[in-house]
Amino acid sequence: MSDQIQEKLKNYRTAPFDARFPNTNQTRNCFQNYLDFHRCNKALSAKDQDTAPCQWYQRVYKSLCPISWVQKWDDQLEAGNFPGKI
Amino acid sequence: MPSMLQVVGKQLKSHPALVPLFIFIGGGAAMSMVYLARLALKNPDVSWDRKNNPEPWNKLEPTQQYKLFTINMDYSKLKKDRPDF
């Protein structure tokens, strides 16, 4: 399973098509991957597993999201007032 | 309300050529209502009950299509490519 992830991370070019977000407005796609990255980290480190598969979500949101949004959310996470549920 | 229908019925009997008008207008109104109902009930961006159904778009399978018409997009060939956690 982790070999597949390593393979996919190595061949990563850009965010693939996501059937959950088929329209032009990809805002929710960006936010969902940001949330999934942090949820994945939290879930896998709670189970004491390697969080390497979570890198997929980070690559996707870095491809999709404007840098200013990512910086704003990172600052909010550090300050503890991030509005999403992680 | 019923008296309005009787008035319209009498007018239709004397001008039967108006019947197709009613058919087309009624059909258009019905299609609009059906589309609004589809949006309200089936759209994965809509959540009526935020406590029990917080992120309904996550319930879509990778091969499931919501859009009515997709050109150049074969949903059956897509696979799930996100890692589980």
Backbone of each chain as nested JSON, in Angstrom:
{
  "chains": [
    {"id": "A", "residues": [
      {"number": 1, "name": "MET", "atoms": {"N": [0.85, -1.203, 0.0], "CA": [0.0, 0.0, 0.0], "C": [0.875, 1.238, 0.0]}},
      {"number": 2, "name": "SER", "atoms": {"N": [1.929, 1.227, 0.835], "CA": [2.761, 2.421, 0.871], "C": [3.638, 2.511, -0.364]}},
      {"number": 3, "name": "ASP", "atoms": {"N": [3.915, 1.344, -1.021], "CA": [4.663, 1.415, -2.284], "C": [3.86, 2.128, -3.34]}},
      {"number": 4, "name": "GLN", "atoms": {"N": [2.529, 1.822, -3.343], "CA": [1.671, 2.503, -4.312], "C": [1.713, 4.015, -4.094]}},
      {"number": 5, "name": "ILE", "atoms": {"N": [1.671, 4.399, -2.801], "CA": [1.669, 5.842, -2.495], "C": [2.991, 6.452, -2.933]}},
      {"number": 6, "name": "GLN", "atoms": {"N": [4.099, 5.745, -2.632], "CA": [5.402, 6.29, -3.043], "C": [5.465, 6.447, -4.549]}},
      {"number": 7, "name": "GLU", "atoms": {"N": [4.894, 5.412, -5.235], "CA": [4.878, 5.458, -6.691], "C": [4.086, 6.673, -7.177]}},
      {"number": 8, "name": "LYS", "atoms": {"N": [2.91, 6.872, -6.569], "CA": [2.07, 7.992, -6.999], "C": [2.729, 9.319, -6.669]}},
      {"number": 9, "name": "LEU", "atoms": {"N": [3.385, 9.4, -5.515], "CA": [4.037, 10.657, -5.158], "C": [5.194, 10.955, -6.084]}},
      {"number": 10, "name": "LYS", "atoms": {"N": [5.877, 9.875, -6.521], "CA": [7.013, 10.104, -7.415], "C": [6.531, 10.588, -8.783]}},
      {"number": 11, "name": "ASN", "atoms": {"N": [5.387, 10.038, -9.256], "CA": [4.907, 10.394, -10.585], "C": [3.952, 11.567, -10.567]}},
      {"number": 12, "name": "TYR", "atoms": {"N": [3.86, 12.264, -9.467], "CA": [2.866, 13.327, -9.346], "C": [3.158, 14.466, -10.297]}},
      {"number": 13, "name": "ARG", "atoms": {"N": [2.129, 14.869, -11.058], "CA": [2.312, 16.052, -11.91], "C": [1.419, 17.185, -11.443]}},
      {"number": 14, "name": "THR", "atoms": {"N": [0.108, 16.873, -11.305], "CA": [-0.797, 17.895, -10.798], "C": [-1.986, 17.2, -10.161]}},
      {"number": 15, "name": "ALA", "atoms": {"N": [-2.877, 17.999, -9.581], "CA": [-4.026, 17.408, -8.899], "C": [-4.906, 16.693, -9.908]}},
      {"number": 16, "name": "PRO", "atoms": {"N": [-5.291, 15.436, -9.662], "CA": [-6.128, 14.721, -10.62], "C": [-7.574, 15.171, -10.529]}},
      {"number": 17, "name": "PHE", "atoms": {"N": [-8.356, 14.762, -11.506], "CA": [-9.767, 15.11, -11.507], "C": [-10.452, 14.46, -10.304]}},
      {"number": 18, "name": "ASP", "atoms": {"N": [-11.268, 15.255, -9.62], "CA": [-11.965, 14.735, -8.446], "C": [-13.461, 14.803, -8.727]}},
      {"number": 19, "name": "ALA", "atoms": {"N": [-14.107, 13.614, -8.733], "CA": [-15.52, 13.58, -9.102], "C": [-16.394, 14.335, -8.121]}},
      {"number": 20, "name": "ARG", "atoms": {"N": [-15.871, 14.577, -6.907], "CA": [-16.689, 15.308, -5.929], "C": [-16.814, 16.788, -6.301]}},
      {"number": 21, "name": "PHE", "atoms": {"N": [-15.883, 17.281, -7.146], "CA": [-15.851, 18.704, -7.486], "C": [-15.71, 18.836, -8.989]}},
      {"number": 22, "name": "PRO", "atoms": {"N": [-16.811, 18.585, -9.735], "CA": [-16.665, 18.55, -11.185], "C": [-16.737, 19.909, -11.859]}},
      {"number": 23, "name": "ASN", "atoms": {"N": [-17.084, 20.96, -11.143], "CA": [-17.323, 22.241, -11.797], "C": [-16.09, 23.124, -11.763]}},
      {"number": 24, "name": "THR", "atoms": {"N": [-16.252, 24.307, -12.379], "CA": [-15.095, 25.191, -12.51], "C": [-14.624, 25.686, -11.147]}},
      {"number": 25, "name": "ASN", "atoms": {"N": [-15.523, 25.905, -10.214], "CA": [-15.169, 26.45, -8.912], "C": [-14.532, 25.362, -8.061]}},
      {"number": 26, "name": "GLN", "atoms": {"N": [-13.212, 25.438, -7.878], "CA": [-12.498, 24.394, -7.16], "C": [-12.146, 24.795, -5.737]}},
      {"number": 27, "name": "THR", "atoms": {"N": [-12.804, 25.822, -5.225], "CA": [-12.488, 26.305, -3.869], "C": [-12.623, 25.196, -2.846]}},
      {"number": 28, "name": "ARG", "atoms": {"N": [-13.759, 24.462, -2.957], "CA": [-13.992, 23.438, -1.958], "C": [-12.991, 22.307, -2.077]}},
      {"number": 29, "name": "ASN", "atoms": {"N": [-12.539, 22.041, -3.317], "CA": [-11.531, 21.015, -3.53], "C": [-10.263, 21.377, -2.75]}},
      {"number": 30, "name": "CYS", "atoms": {"N": [-9.835, 22.628, -2.888], "CA": [-8.642, 23.12, -2.184], "C": [-8.811, 22.971, -0.679]}},
      {"number": 31, "name": "PHE", "atoms": {"N": [-9.956, 23.457, -0.161], "CA": [-10.145, 23.431, 1.284], "C": [-10.241, 22.002, 1.788]}},
      {"number": 32, "name": "GLN", "atoms": {"N": [-10.919, 21.13, 1.017], "CA": [-11.092, 19.748, 1.46], "C": [-9.754, 19.03, 1.541]}},
      {"number": 33, "name": "ASN", "atoms": {"N": [-8.857, 19.285, 0.575], "CA": [-7.558, 18.623, 0.637], "C": [-6.709, 19.157, 1.774]}},
      {"number": 34, "name": "TYR", "atoms": {"N": [-6.841, 20.463, 2.051], "CA": [-6.113, 21.015, 3.195], "C": [-6.589, 20.351, 4.482]}},
      {"number": 35, "name": "LEU", "atoms": {"N": [-7.938, 20.247, 4.62], "CA": [-8.497, 19.585, 5.802], "C": [-8.05, 18.13, 5.867]}},
      {"number": 36, "name": "ASP", "atoms": {"N": [-8.106, 17.434, 4.71], "CA": [-7.768, 16.018, 4.703], "C": [-6.313, 15.813, 5.079]}},
      {"number": 37, "name": "PHE", "atoms": {"N": [-5.427, 16.717, 4.654], "CA": [-4.03, 16.574, 5.031], "C": [-3.88, 16.607, 6.541]}},
      {"number": 38, "name": "HIS", "atoms": {"N": [-4.514, 17.599, 7.18], "CA": [-4.349, 17.692, 8.628], "C": [-5.091, 16.592, 9.365]}},
      {"number": 39, "name": "ARG", "atoms": {"N": [-6.275, 16.185, 8.816], "CA": [-6.985, 15.078, 9.457], "C": [-6.196, 13.792, 9.337]}},
      {"number": 40, "name": "CYS", "atoms": {"N": [-5.568, 13.587, 8.153], "CA": [-4.771, 12.376, 7.94], "C": [-3.603, 12.349, 8.91]}},
      {"number": 41, "name": "ASN", "atoms": {"N": [-2.914, 13.48, 9.045], "CA": [-1.812, 13.527, 10.01], "C": [-2.28, 13.182, 11.4]}},
      {"number": 42, "name": "LYS", "atoms": {"N": [-3.41, 13.8, 11.793], "CA": [-3.905, 13.58, 13.149], "C": [-4.297, 12.131, 13.343]}},
      {"number": 43, "name": "ALA", "atoms": {"N": [-5.007, 11.539, 12.312], "CA": [-5.482, 10.167, 12.475], "C": [-4.33, 9.181, 12.495]}},
      {"number": 44, "name": "LEU", "atoms": {"N": [-3.345, 9.358, 11.574], "CA": [-2.277, 8.376, 11.491], "C": [-1.315, 8.502, 12.667]}},
      {"number": 45, "name": "SER", "atoms": {"N": [-1.092, 9.709, 13.156], "CA": [-0.186, 9.793, 14.299], "C": [-0.877, 9.359, 15.58]}},
      {"number": 46, "name": "ALA", "atoms": {"N": [-2.219, 9.431, 15.609], "CA": [-2.907, 8.881, 16.779], "C": [-2.794, 7.368, 16.796]}},
      {"number": 47, "name": "LYS", "atoms": {"N": [-2.728, 6.764, 15.578], "CA": [-2.569, 5.308, 15.538], "C": [-1.105, 4.903, 15.506]}},
      {"number": 48, "name": "ASP", "atoms": {"N": [-0.199, 5.859, 15.621], "CA": [1.236, 5.586, 15.608], "C": [1.697, 4.98, 14.294]}},
      {"number": 49, "name": "GLN", "atoms": {"N": [1.113, 5.439, 13.183], "CA": [1.576, 4.944, 11.883], "C": [2.352, 6.044, 11.189]}},
      {"number": 50, "name": "ASP", "atoms": {"N": [3.052, 5.658, 10.146], "CA": [3.834, 6.616, 9.387], "C": [2.9, 7.561, 8.635]}},
      {"number": 51, "name": "THR", "atoms": {"N": [3.13, 8.861, 8.713], "CA": [2.221, 9.815, 8.065], "C": [2.634, 10.131, 6.631]}},
      {"number": 52, "name": "ALA", "atoms": {"N": [3.502, 9.286, 6.042], "CA": [3.921, 9.548, 4.659], "C": [2.782, 9.569, 3.639]}},
      {"number": 53, "name": "PRO", "atoms": {"N": [1.751, 8.691, 3.741], "CA": [0.678, 8.765, 2.749], "C": [-0.034, 10.109, 2.737]}},
      {"number": 54, "name": "CYS", "atoms": {"N": [0.008, 10.84, 3.836], "CA": [-0.684, 12.121, 3.891], "C": [-0.062, 13.141, 2.949]}},
      {"number": 55, "name": "GLN", "atoms": {"N": [1.192, 12.863, 2.513], "CA": [1.849, 13.798, 1.609], "C": [1.059, 13.987, 0.339]}},
      {"number": 56, "name": "TRP", "atoms": {"N": [0.256, 12.959, -0.07], "CA": [-0.564, 13.103, -1.279], "C": [-1.465, 14.335, -1.157]}},
      {"number": 57, "name": "TYR", "atoms": {"N": [-2.133, 14.459, -0.001], "CA": [-3.053, 15.582, 0.183], "C": [-2.312, 16.902, 0.18]}},
      {"number": 58, "name": "GLN", "atoms": {"N": [-1.08, 16.878, 0.741], "CA": [-0.348, 18.139, 0.742], "C": [0.029, 18.552, -0.672]}},
      {"number": 59, "name": "ARG", "atoms": {"N": [0.465, 17.56, -1.494], "CA": [0.814, 17.924, -2.869], "C": [-0.395, 18.487, -3.595]}},
      {"number": 60, "name": "VAL", "atoms": {"N": [-1.579, 17.837, -3.366], "CA": [-2.769, 18.287, -4.092], "C": [-3.154, 19.697, -3.669]}},
      {"number": 61, "name": "TYR", "atoms": {"N": [-3.147, 19.987, -2.361], "CA": [-3.604, 21.328, -1.996], "C": [-2.583, 22.367, -2.366]}},
      {"number": 62, "name": "LYS", "atoms": {"N": [-1.295, 21.981, -2.372], "CA": [-0.321, 22.963, -2.843], "C": [-0.496, 23.247, -4.327]}},
      {"number": 63, "name": "SER", "atoms": {"N": [-0.982, 22.245, -5.099], "CA": [-1.244, 22.505, -6.512], "C": [-2.452, 23.399, -6.705]}},
      {"number": 64, "name": "LEU", "atoms": {"N": [-3.457, 23.256, -5.849], "CA": [-4.735, 23.906, -6.094], "C": [-4.879, 25.262, -5.435]}},
      {"number": 65, "name": "CYS", "atoms": {"N": [-4.355, 25.389, -4.191], "CA": [-4.727, 26.548, -3.392], "C": [-3.81, 27.735, -3.656]}},
      {"number": 66, "name": "PRO", "atoms": {"N": [-4.365, 28.944, -3.656], "CA": [-3.526, 30.134, -3.675], "C": [-2.637, 30.178, -2.438]}},
      {"number": 67, "name": "ILE", "atoms": {"N": [-1.41, 30.651, -2.617], "CA": [-0.453, 30.604, -1.515], "C": [-0.944, 31.423, -0.329]}},
      {"number": 68, "name": "SER", "atoms": {"N": [-1.629, 32.56, -0.621], "CA": [-2.071, 33.423, 0.486], "C": [-3.076, 32.697, 1.366]}},
      {"number": 69, "name": "TRP", "atoms": {"N": [-3.943, 31.875, 0.751], "CA": [-4.908, 31.139, 1.561], "C": [-4.196, 30.161, 2.477]}},
      {"number": 70, "name": "VAL", "atoms": {"N": [-3.195, 29.423, 1.908], "CA": [-2.482, 28.43, 2.708], "C": [-1.768, 29.108, 3.867]}},
      {"number": 71, "name": "GLN", "atoms": {"N": [-1.146, 30.273, 3.575], "CA": [-0.462, 30.972, 4.671], "C": [-1.451, 31.411, 5.736]}},
      {"number": 72, "name": "LYS", "atoms": {"N": [-2.611, 31.932, 5.3], "CA": [-3.602, 32.389, 6.272], "C": [-4.061, 31.231, 7.14]}},
      {"number": 73, "name": "TRP", "atoms": {"N": [-4.36, 30.073, 6.503], "CA": [-4.83, 28.947, 7.299], "C": [-3.742, 28.414, 8.23]}},
      {"number": 74, "name": "ASP", "atoms": {"N": [-2.487, 28.397, 7.749], "CA": [-1.416, 27.948, 8.631], "C": [-1.287, 28.862, 9.85]}},
      {"number": 75, "name": "ASP", "atoms": {"N": [-1.401, 30.179, 9.609], "CA": [-1.336, 31.111, 10.741], "C": [-2.495, 30.868, 11.692]}},
      {"number": 76, "name": "GLN", "atoms": {"N": [-3.684, 30.623, 11.113], "CA": [-4.841, 30.388, 11.987], "C": [-4.677, 29.104, 12.781]}},
      {"number": 77, "name": "LEU", "atoms": {"N": [-4.097, 28.089, 12.159], "CA": [-3.873, 26.843, 12.882], "C": [-2.932, 27.064, 14.058]}},
      {"number": 78, "name": "GLU", "atoms": {"N": [-1.858, 27.838, 13.8], "CA": [-0.918, 28.078, 14.902], "C": [-1.569, 28.887, 16.004]}},
      {"number": 79, "name": "ALA", "atoms": {"N": [-2.396, 29.878, 15.596], "CA": [-3.038, 30.703, 16.624], "C": [-4.18, 29.978, 17.29]}},
      {"number": 80, "name": "GLY", "atoms": {"N": [-4.639, 28.851, 16.688], "CA": [-5.696, 28.08, 17.319], "C": [-7.092, 28.522, 16.943]}},
      {"number": 81, "name": "ASN", "atoms": {"N": [-7.255, 29.406, 15.911], "CA": [-8.622, 29.761, 15.532], "C": [-8.93, 29.391, 14.087]}},
      {"number": 82, "name": "PHE", "atoms": {"N": [-8.454, 28.24, 13.667], "CA": [-8.801, 27.734, 12.343], "C": [-10.254, 27.278, 12.317]}},
      {"number": 83, "name": "PRO", "atoms": {"N": [-11.06, 27.773, 11.322], "CA": [-12.495, 27.499, 11.366], "C": [-12.91, 26.09, 10.968]}},
      {"number": 84, "name": "GLY", "atoms": {"N": [-12.021, 25.328, 10.3], "CA": [-12.468, 24.014, 9.851], "C": [-12.359, 22.972, 10.952]}},
      {"number": 85, "name": "LYS", "atoms": {"N": [-13.036, 21.853, 10.739], "CA": [-13.032, 20.791, 11.744], "C": [-11.932, 19.792, 11.4]}},
      {"number": 86, "name": "ILE", "atoms": {"N": [-10.922, 19.677, 12.27], "CA": [-9.813, 18.761, 11.962], "C": [-9.827, 17.627, 12.968]}}
    ]},
    {"id": "B", "residues": [
      {"number": 1, "name": "MET", "atoms": {"N": [-60.013, 29.903, -5.918], "CA": [-59.169, 29.05, -6.736], "C": [-59.954, 28.183, -7.711]}},
      {"number": 2, "name": "PRO", "atoms": {"N": [-60.976, 27.429, -7.265], "CA": [-61.73, 26.614, -8.248], "C": [-62.501, 27.492, -9.246]}},
      {"number": 3, "name": "SER", "atoms": {"N": [-62.961, 28.688, -8.846], "CA": [-63.704, 29.519, -9.794], "C": [-62.775, 30.021, -10.893]}},
      {"number": 4, "name": "MET", "atoms": {"N": [-61.475, 30.281, -10.535], "CA": [-60.536, 30.699, -11.575], "C": [-60.365, 29.6, -12.607]}},
      {"number": 5, "name": "LEU", "atoms": {"N": [-60.294, 28.334, -12.109], "CA": [-60.136, 27.231, -13.05], "C": [-61.359, 27.108, -13.947]}},
      {"number": 6, "name": "GLN", "atoms": {"N": [-62.568, 27.357, -13.368], "CA": [-63.776, 27.249, -14.2], "C": [-63.768, 28.321, -15.285]}},
      {"number": 7, "name": "VAL", "atoms": {"N": [-63.34, 29.527, -14.895], "CA": [-63.292, 30.608, -15.893], "C": [-62.331, 30.23, -17.024]}},
      {"number": 8, "name": "VAL", "atoms": {"N": [-61.16, 29.734, -16.66], "CA": [-60.171, 29.354, -17.673], "C": [-60.706, 28.221, -18.531]}},
      {"number": 9, "name": "GLY", "atoms": {"N": [-61.396, 27.231, -17.886], "CA": [-61.937, 26.127, -18.656], "C": [-62.94, 26.608, -19.685]}},
      {"number": 10, "name": "LYS", "atoms": {"N": [-63.805, 27.564, -19.27], "CA": [-64.805, 28.083, -20.23], "C": [-64.097, 28.781, -21.383]}},
      {"number": 11, "name": "GLN", "atoms": {"N": [-63.064, 29.572, -21.073], "CA": [-62.356, 30.293, -22.147], "C": [-61.688, 29.316, -23.094]}},
      {"number": 12, "name": "LEU", "atoms": {"N": [-61.158, 28.205, -22.517], "CA": [-60.484, 27.224, -23.38], "C": [-61.477, 26.563, -24.318]}},
      {"number": 13, "name": "LYS", "atoms": {"N": [-62.716, 26.321, -23.78], "CA": [-63.694, 25.656, -24.662], "C": [-64.017, 26.523, -25.853]}},
      {"number": 14, "name": "SER", "atoms": {"N": [-64.022, 27.864, -25.645], "CA": [-64.353, 28.707, -26.793], "C": [-63.117, 29.029, -27.633]}},
      {"number": 15, "name": "HIS", "atoms": {"N": [-61.907, 28.857, -27.085], "CA": [-60.693, 29.074, -27.882], "C": [-59.774, 27.872, -27.718]}},
      {"number": 16, "name": "PRO", "atoms": {"N": [-60.127, 26.762, -28.381], "CA": [-59.337, 25.552, -28.15], "C": [-57.896, 25.66, -28.63]}},
      {"number": 17, "name": "ALA", "atoms": {"N": [-57.588, 26.636, -29.449], "CA": [-56.2, 26.763, -29.916], "C": [-55.263, 27.174, -28.807]}},
      {"number": 18, "name": "LEU", "atoms": {"N": [-55.83, 27.558, -27.666], "CA": [-54.944, 27.967, -26.561], "C": [-54.4, 26.787, -25.77]}},
      {"number": 19, "name": "VAL", "atoms": {"N": [-54.938, 25.587, -26.035], "CA": [-54.506, 24.442, -25.234], "C": [-53.0, 24.174, -25.357]}},
      {"number": 20, "name": "PRO", "atoms": {"N": [-52.408, 24.198, -26.556], "CA": [-50.947, 23.971, -26.62], "C": [-50.174, 24.987, -25.798]}},
      {"number": 21, "name": "LEU", "atoms": {"N": [-50.685, 26.214, -25.694], "CA": [-49.999, 27.216, -24.875], "C": [-49.892, 26.736, -23.439]}},
      {"number": 22, "name": "PHE", "atoms": {"N": [-51.044, 26.226, -22.934], "CA": [-51.027, 25.745, -21.554], "C": [-50.087, 24.567, -21.389]}},
      {"number": 23, "name": "ILE", "atoms": {"N": [-50.071, 23.703, -22.42], "CA": [-49.194, 22.528, -22.32], "C": [-47.748, 22.966, -22.206]}},
      {"number": 24, "name": "PHE", "atoms": {"N": [-47.329, 23.905, -23.092], "CA": [-45.912, 24.276, -23.085], "C": [-45.536, 25.072, -21.843]}},
      {"number": 25, "name": "ILE", "atoms": {"N": [-46.413, 26.008, -21.432], "CA": [-46.083, 26.778, -20.231], "C": [-46.05, 25.861, -19.013]}},
      {"number": 26, "name": "GLY", "atoms": {"N": [-47.049, 24.976, -18.945], "CA": [-47.082, 24.049, -17.819], "C": [-45.879, 23.129, -17.797]}},
      {"number": 27, "name": "GLY", "atoms": {"N": [-45.492, 22.652, -18.992], "CA": [-44.313, 21.802, -19.063], "C": [-43.059, 22.534, -18.617]}},
      {"number": 28, "name": "GLY", "atoms": {"N": [-42.906, 23.791, -19.06], "CA": [-41.752, 24.569, -18.647], "C": [-41.718, 24.781, -17.148]}},
      {"number": 29, "name": "ALA", "atoms": {"N": [-42.877, 25.1, -16.562], "CA": [-42.918, 25.303, -15.11], "C": [-42.593, 24.013, -14.374]}},
      {"number": 30, "name": "ALA", "atoms": {"N": [-43.105, 22.902, -14.897], "CA": [-42.834, 21.619, -14.231], "C": [-41.35, 21.292, -14.293]}},
      {"number": 31, "name": "MET", "atoms": {"N": [-40.719, 21.553, -15.45], "CA": [-39.279, 21.255, -15.565], "C": [-38.47, 22.132, -14.628]}},
      {"number": 32, "name": "SER", "atoms": {"N": [-38.852, 23.401, -14.463], "CA": [-38.118, 24.264, -13.53], "C": [-38.214, 23.734, -12.113]}},
      {"number": 33, "name": "MET", "atoms": {"N": [-39.455, 23.324, -11.734], "CA": [-39.625, 22.822, -10.365], "C": [-38.83, 21.547, -10.145]}},
      {"number": 34, "name": "VAL", "atoms": {"N": [-38.815, 20.676, -11.171], "CA": [-38.06, 19.432, -11.039], "C": [-36.577, 19.731, -10.865]}},
      {"number": 35, "name": "TYR", "atoms": {"N": [-36.068, 20.711, -11.625], "CA": [-34.649, 21.039, -11.49], "C": [-34.332, 21.616, -10.12]}},
      {"number": 36, "name": "LEU", "atoms": {"N": [-35.221, 22.467, -9.628], "CA": [-34.968, 23.025, -8.293], "C": [-35.022, 21.939, -7.225]}},
      {"number": 37, "name": "ALA", "atoms": {"N": [-35.97, 21.0, -7.389], "CA": [-36.038, 19.91, -6.421], "C": [-34.789, 19.043, -6.489]}},
      {"number": 38, "name": "ARG", "atoms": {"N": [-34.286, 18.795, -7.699], "CA": [-33.056, 18.006, -7.845], "C": [-31.882, 18.696, -7.16]}},
      {"number": 39, "name": "LEU", "atoms": {"N": [-31.804, 20.024, -7.361], "CA": [-30.733, 20.769, -6.712], "C": [-30.867, 20.693, -5.198]}},
      {"number": 40, "name": "ALA", "atoms": {"N": [-32.108, 20.824, -4.704], "CA": [-32.281, 20.868, -3.25], "C": [-31.973, 19.518, -2.624]}},
      {"number": 41, "name": "LEU", "atoms": {"N": [-32.36, 18.424, -3.32], "CA": [-32.269, 17.121, -2.667], "C": [-31.011, 16.355, -3.036]}},
      {"number": 42, "name": "LYS", "atoms": {"N": [-30.523, 16.511, -4.27], "CA": [-29.459, 15.643, -4.731], "C": [-28.098, 16.314, -4.822]}},
      {"number": 43, "name": "ASN", "atoms": {"N": [-28.055, 17.615, -4.819], "CA": [-26.781, 18.305, -5.019], "C": [-25.844, 18.009, -3.859]}},
      {"number": 44, "name": "PRO", "atoms": {"N": [-24.633, 17.53, -4.141], "CA": [-23.754, 17.205, -3.009], "C": [-23.233, 18.411, -2.253]}},
      {"number": 45, "name": "ASP", "atoms": {"N": [-23.458, 19.629, -2.751], "CA": [-23.037, 20.803, -1.986], "C": [-24.08, 21.236, -0.973]}},
      {"number": 46, "name": "VAL", "atoms": {"N": [-25.259, 20.592, -0.992], "CA": [-26.353, 21.019, -0.132], "C": [-26.416, 20.112, 1.084]}},
      {"number": 47, "name": "SER", "atoms": {"N": [-26.476, 20.704, 2.28], "CA": [-26.613, 19.907, 3.478], "C": [-27.742, 20.485, 4.306]}},
      {"number": 48, "name": "TRP", "atoms": {"N": [-28.86, 19.758, 4.396], "CA": [-30.001, 20.271, 5.156], "C": [-29.784, 20.1, 6.646]}},
      {"number": 49, "name": "ASP", "atoms": {"N": [-29.055, 19.038, 7.017], "CA": [-28.895, 18.714, 8.429], "C": [-27.409, 18.711, 8.726]}},
      {"number": 50, "name": "ARG", "atoms": {"N": [-26.894, 19.857, 9.207], "CA": [-25.442, 19.963, 9.311], "C": [-24.88, 19.09, 10.398]}},
      {"number": 51, "name": "LYS", "atoms": {"N": [-25.724, 18.684, 11.359], "CA": [-25.132, 17.884, 12.423], "C": [-24.907, 16.454, 11.972]}},
      {"number": 52, "name": "ASN", "atoms": {"N": [-25.899, 15.86, 11.227], "CA": [-25.763, 14.469, 10.851], "C": [-25.15, 14.283, 9.475]}},
      {"number": 53, "name": "ASN", "atoms": {"N": [-25.088, 15.322, 8.682], "CA": [-24.59, 15.173, 7.325], "C": [-23.686, 16.356, 7.005]}},
      {"number": 54, "name": "PRO", "atoms": {"N": [-22.522, 16.416, 7.648], "CA": [-21.728, 17.649, 7.57], "C": [-21.051, 17.881, 6.236]}},
      {"number": 55, "name": "GLU", "atoms": {"N": [-20.604, 16.829, 5.547], "CA": [-19.868, 17.048, 4.296], "C": [-20.414, 16.117, 3.229]}},
      {"number": 56, "name": "PRO", "atoms": {"N": [-21.584, 16.423, 2.674], "CA": [-22.229, 15.444, 1.779], "C": [-21.444, 15.178, 0.499]}},
      {"number": 57, "name": "TRP", "atoms": {"N": [-20.538, 16.075, 0.102], "CA": [-19.804, 15.805, -1.137], "C": [-18.815, 14.673, -0.964]}},
      {"number": 58, "name": "ASN", "atoms": {"N": [-18.471, 14.32, 0.264], "CA": [-17.55, 13.219, 0.469], "C": [-18.208, 11.872, 0.275]}},
      {"number": 59, "name": "LYS", "atoms": {"N": [-19.538, 11.882, 0.076], "CA": [-20.206, 10.613, -0.103], "C": [-20.221, 10.191, -1.568]}},
      {"number": 60, "name": "LEU", "atoms": {"N": [-19.679, 11.025, -2.453], "CA": [-19.683, 10.674, -3.878], "C": [-18.599, 9.662, -4.16]}},
      {"number": 61, "name": "GLU", "atoms": {"N": [-18.947, 8.613, -4.892], "CA": [-17.923, 7.664, -5.319], "C": [-17.066, 8.311, -6.4]}},
      {"number": 62, "name": "PRO", "atoms": {"N": [-15.835, 7.833, -6.616], "CA": [-15.004, 8.416, -7.672], "C": [-15.595, 8.235, -9.062]}},
      {"number": 63, "name": "THR", "atoms": {"N": [-16.478, 7.24, -9.248], "CA": [-17.026, 7.06, -10.599], "C": [-18.444, 7.593, -10.697]}},
      {"number": 64, "name": "GLN", "atoms": {"N": [-18.922, 8.254, -9.648], "CA": [-20.318, 8.683, -9.679], "C": [-20.43, 10.056, -10.313]}},
      {"number": 65, "name": "GLN", "atoms": {"N": [-21.398, 10.217, -11.212], "CA": [-21.516, 11.476, -11.937], "C": [-22.743, 12.221, -11.461]}},
      {"number": 66, "name": "TYR", "atoms": {"N": [-22.565, 13.501, -11.101], "CA": [-23.733, 14.295, -10.729], "C": [-24.213, 15.164, -11.881]}},
      {"number": 67, "name": "LYS", "atoms": {"N": [-23.267, 15.626, -12.723], "CA": [-23.654, 16.55, -13.783], "C": [-24.557, 15.845, -14.776]}},
      {"number": 68, "name": "LEU", "atoms": {"N": [-25.457, 16.6, -15.398], "CA": [-26.386, 16.0, -16.352], "C": [-25.706, 15.645, -17.659]}},
      {"number": 69, "name": "PHE", "atoms": {"N": [-24.859, 16.559, -18.142], "CA": [-24.165, 16.3, -19.408], "C": [-22.682, 16.481, -19.206]}},
      {"number": 70, "name": "THR", "atoms": {"N": [-21.904, 15.446, -19.517], "CA": [-20.452, 15.611, -19.469], "C": [-19.916, 15.221, -20.828]}},
      {"number": 71, "name": "ILE", "atoms": {"N": [-19.212, 16.157, -21.452], "CA": [-18.66, 15.89, -22.776], "C": [-17.204, 15.551, -22.589]}},
      {"number": 72, "name": "ASN", "atoms": {"N": [-16.7, 14.557, -23.304], "CA": [-15.285, 14.183, -23.21], "C": [-14.879, 13.77, -21.808]}},
      {"number": 73, "name": "MET", "atoms": {"N": [-15.768, 13.142, -21.064], "CA": [-15.382, 12.762, -19.703], "C": [-16.008, 11.42, -19.417]}},
      {"number": 74, "name": "ASP", "atoms": {"N": [-15.198, 10.367, -19.366], "CA": [-15.724, 9.037, -19.146], "C": [-15.539, 8.679, -17.685]}},
      {"number": 75, "name": "TYR", "atoms": {"N": [-16.625, 8.784, -16.914], "CA": [-16.498, 8.579, -15.472], "C": [-16.184, 7.129, -15.111]}},
      {"number": 76, "name": "SER", "atoms": {"N": [-16.522, 6.187, -15.981], "CA": [-16.32, 4.803, -15.567], "C": [-14.85, 4.452, -15.503]}},
      {"number": 77, "name": "LYS", "atoms": {"N": [-13.983, 5.272, -16.147], "CA": [-12.566, 4.915, -16.145], "C": [-11.833, 5.486, -14.947]}},
      {"number": 78, "name": "LEU", "atoms": {"N": [-12.507, 6.285, -14.11], "CA": [-11.78, 6.913, -13.016], "C": [-11.624, 5.94, -11.871]}},
      {"number": 79, "name": "LYS", "atoms": {"N": [-10.523, 6.098, -11.135], "CA": [-10.343, 5.222, -9.986], "C": [-10.111, 6.114, -8.773]}},
      {"number": 80, "name": "LYS", "atoms": {"N": [-10.272, 5.533, -7.625], "CA": [-9.995, 6.286, -6.405], "C": [-8.5, 6.32, -6.214]}},
      {"number": 81, "name": "ASP", "atoms": {"N": [-7.965, 7.532, -6.072], "CA": [-6.5, 7.59, -5.961], "C": [-6.036, 8.298, -4.711]}},
      {"number": 82, "name": "ARG", "atoms": {"N": [-6.916, 8.456, -3.75], "CA": [-6.473, 9.123, -2.531], "C": [-6.171, 8.085, -1.47]}},
      {"number": 83, "name": "PRO", "atoms": {"N": [-5.157, 8.291, -0.676], "CA": [-4.885, 7.295, 0.373], "C": [-5.935, 7.342, 1.458]}},
      {"number": 84, "name": "ASP", "atoms": {"N": [-6.167, 6.184, 2.049], "CA": [-7.15, 6.111, 3.137], "C": [-6.531, 6.495, 4.45]}},
      {"number": 85, "name": "PHE", "atoms": {"N": [-7.34, 6.951, 5.356], "CA": [-6.81, 7.121, 6.712], "C": [-7.898, 7.021, 7.755]}}
    ]}
  ]
}
